[in-house]
Amino acid sequence: MSSPLASPASRRGFLLVVLAALCWGTSGVSGQIVADRAGLGPLDIAWHRMAIGAVALLIGTALTWRRRSAPTGPITRGTAVRLLLVGAGLAAYQLAYFAAVATAGVSIATLVALGLAPLLIAVGATLLGHGRPDRATVVALVVALTGLVLLVGISAGADTGTTVVLGALMAVGSALGYAVVTLAGAGVPAGIPVTLAGFAGGAVLLTPVALIVGLRFTTDPVALAVLLYLGLVPSALAYALFFTGLRTVPGAVASIVTLLEPLTATALATAFLGERLAPAALAGGLLVLAAVAGLYLRRLRTPDADRVARTAAWTASVDRSESAAIAPRAEP
């Protein structure tokens, strides 16, 4: 059987997916730098990322509109509800993630949120399909929960326990938001830019909350530069790289490659923020990632593996004009 990356186009696509995952992995550290430099809170950082990302995606969509496929029909009430869920889920995902980073640190927040999210997506898709989780999904969940207990439990014992547990719960909320975005976006008709709708809708939904709480800005040049980076690179650019690469890379391969994101975040947090995970806690985080990778590899052997993995690989939103995301379903 030929390698899924045998052609030059596939190898280039693989590199683009790797670059996208590495870009996403810088989000947590970037947010923490802004918080340290400018004193902005999770809500402020999430709003800036969503707003800047929405503007960048709007410009990109306008410049490439003629090359995009037209929507298959008018936007129905069901599609509008799905787009609203995408925006709300993305806003909740970003807000909860940066709150988890501020509370428990980049490493724990990213490993919990991005390790648990694909498994929640698999379970959610099974429930929506009115079927039982298959054995591979159940095993992956058990392994991931074991790793989660190790990661959070050991870290809580080594530090302020309540703080770590609270941060981990926020990261679980972030994972739930991620799952909502993925499952809702998978049903949007082709031709509708879901990524743009998600960022724009999320920014709109966060705006009144931020104004009521007291939206804060900064004039610190470093913080401003990092906020622009956060909205442009891990948001707009990373999604463009990912979906371009996904055209020539099998979805199952892309799913596993995106696990570089939490590993990158952990490495950057160790190098630049001085975060240190105990060996047992680090083993727990790796166990969570291994559970996800094992589930993807298991599905790679099934006929629908590529379609399953395309949904699970999608990190925060799906542009159906570039990639058809199909929810995972239980094996017979």
Residue pairs with C-beta under 8 A, 6 or more apart in sequence:
4 10
4 249
4 250
4 252
4 253
5 11
5 14
5 249
5 253
7 248
9 248
10 248
10 249
12 245
12 248
13 244
13 245
13 246
13 247
13 248
13 249
14 245
14 249
14 253
14 257
15 245
16 241
16 242
16 244
16 245
17 241
17 242
17 245
17 246
17 249
17 253
17 254
17 257
17 258
18 257
18 260
19 238
19 241
20 238
20 239
20 241
20 242
20 245
20 258
21 242
21 257
21 258
21 259
21 260
21 261
21 264
22 260
22 261
22 264
23 233
23 234
23 237
23 238
23 241
24 234
24 238
24 258
24 261
24 264
24 315
25 110
25 260
25 261
25 262
25 263
25 264
25 265
25 267
25 268
26 229
26 233
26 234
26 264
26 265
26 268
27 49
27 97
27 230
27 234
27 265
28 97
28 101
28 106
28 109
28 110
28 265
28 268
28 269
29 106
29 265
29 268
29 269
29 272
29 273
30 226
30 229
30 230
30 234
31 42
31 45
31 49
31 98
31 101
31 230
32 101
32 102
32 106
32 269
32 273
33 222
33 223
33 226
34 40
34 45
34 218
34 223
34 226
34 227
34 230
35 41
35 42
35 45
35 102
37 218
37 220
37 222
37 223
37 226
38 216
38 218
38 220
38 223
39 216
39 218
40 48
40 216
40 218
40 223
41 102
41 216
42 95
42 98
42 99
42 101
42 102
43 95
43 206
43 209
43 210
43 213
43 215
44 210
44 215
44 216
44 217
45 98
45 227
45 230
46 91
46 94
46 95
46 97
46 98
46 206
47 203
47 206
47 207
47 210
47 215
48 227
48 230
48 231
49 94
49 227
49 230
49 231
49 235
50 90
50 91
50 94
50 199
50 202
50 203
50 206
50 231
51 203
51 231
52 227
52 228
52 230
52 231
52 232
52 235
53 199
53 203
53 231
53 232
53 235
53 236
54 196
54 199
54 200
54 202
54 203
55 231
56 231
56 232
56 235
56 236
57 193
57 195
57 196
57 199
57 200
57 235
57 236
57 239
58 196
58 200
60 236
60 240
61 68
61 193
61 196
68 191
68 193
68 321
69 190
69 191
69 321
70 191
71 189
71 190
71 191
71 192
72 189
72 190
72 191
73 189
75 83
75 192
78 187
79 187
79 188
79 189
79 192
82 184
82 185
82 187
82 188
83 184
83 188
83 192
83 194
83 197
83 198
83 201
84 201
85 180
85 181
85 184
86 180
86 181
86 184
86 185
86 188
86 194
86 197
86 198
86 201
86 317
87 197
87 198
87 199
87 200
87 201
87 202
87 204
87 205
88 180
88 201
88 202
88 205
89 177
89 178
89 179
89 180
89 181
89 184
89 198
90 177
90 181
90 198
90 199
90 201
90 202
90 316
90 317
91 177
91 201
91 202
91 203
91 205
91 206
92 173
92 174
92 176
92 177
92 180
93 174
93 177
93 178
93 181
93 316
94 174
94 177
94 202
95 206
96 113
96 170
96 171
96 173
96 174
96 177
97 109
97 113
97 170
97 171
97 174
99 167
99 170
100 108
100 109
100 112
100 113
100 167
100 168
100 170
100 171
100 173
100 174
101 109
101 110
101 167
102 167
103 109
103 163
103 166
103 167
103 170
104 155
104 163
104 164
104 166
104 167
104 168
104 170
104 171
105 167
105 269
105 273
105 275
106 265
106 266
106 268
106 269
106 273
106 275
107 265
107 266
107 269
107 270
107 275
107 277
107 285
108 151
108 152
108 155
108 164
108 167
108 168
108 171
108 277
108 281
108 285
109 167
109 168
109 170
109 171
109 174
110 171
110 261
110 262
110 265
110 266
110 269
111 151
111 262
111 265
111 266
111 285
111 288
111 289
112 148
112 151
112 152
112 168
112 171
112 172
112 175
112 288
113 171
113 172
113 174
113 175
113 178
114 175
114 178
114 261
114 262
114 315
115 144
115 147
115 148
115 262
115 285
115 288
115 289
115 291
115 292
116 144
116 148
116 171
116 172
116 175
116 288
117 174
117 175
117 178
117 179
117 182
118 255
118 292
118 295
118 312
119 137
119 140
119 141
119 144
119 291
119 292
119 295
120 175
120 176
120 178
120 179
121 178
121 179
121 182
121 183
121 311
121 312
121 327
121 328
122 133
122 137
122 140
122 295
122 312
122 328
123 133
123 137
123 141
124 179
124 183
125 183
125 311
125 327
125 328
125 329
126 132
126 133
126 134
126 137
126 328
126 329
126 330
128 183
128 327
129 327
129 329
129 330
131 329
131 330
132 330
133 141
133 330
134 330
134 331
136 294
136 295
136 298
136 299
136 331
137 295
137 328
137 330
139 291
139 294
140 291
140 292
140 294
140 295
140 298
141 291
143 287
143 288
143 290
143 291
143 294
144 287
144 288
144 291
144 292
146 284
146 287
147 283
147 284
147 285
147 286
147 287
147 288
147 290
147 291
148 168
148 284
148 288
149 284
150 280
150 281
150 283
150 284
150 287
151 168
151 277
151 281
151 282
151 284
151 285
151 288
152 164
152 165
152 168
152 281
152 284
153 284
154 278
154 280
154 281
154 284
155 164
155 277
155 278
155 281
156 162
156 164
156 165
158 278
158 281
178 315
178 316
181 198
181 316
181 317
182 311
182 312
182 314
182 318
182 325
183 327
185 194
185 198
185 314
185 317
185 318
185 320
185 325
186 311
186 318
186 325
186 326
186 327
188 194
188 318
188 320
189 320
190 320
190 321
190 324
191 320
191 321
192 320
192 321
193 319
193 321
194 317
194 318
194 319
194 320
195 239
195 317
195 318
195 319
196 319
198 316
198 317
199 235
199 317
207 215
218 224
218 227
239 316
239 317
239 319
242 254
242 258
242 315
243 319
243 322
243 323
244 322
245 254
246 254
246 310
246 313
246 322
246 323
247 322
249 257
250 306
250 309
251 305
251 306
251 307
251 308
251 309
251 310
251 313
252 296
252 297
252 299
252 300
252 305
252 306
252 308
252 309
253 309
254 309
254 310
254 313
255 296
255 309
255 310
255 312
255 313
256 293
256 296
256 297
258 313
258 315
259 289
259 292
259 293
261 315
262 285
262 289
263 289
266 275
266 277
266 285
269 275
270 276
270 277
277 285
296 309
296 312
299 305
299 308
299 309
299 328
300 309
302 308
302 331
304 326
304 329
307 324
307 326
308 326
308 328
308 329
310 323
310 324
310 325
310 326
311 318
311 325
311 326
311 327
311 328
312 328
314 323
314 325
318 325
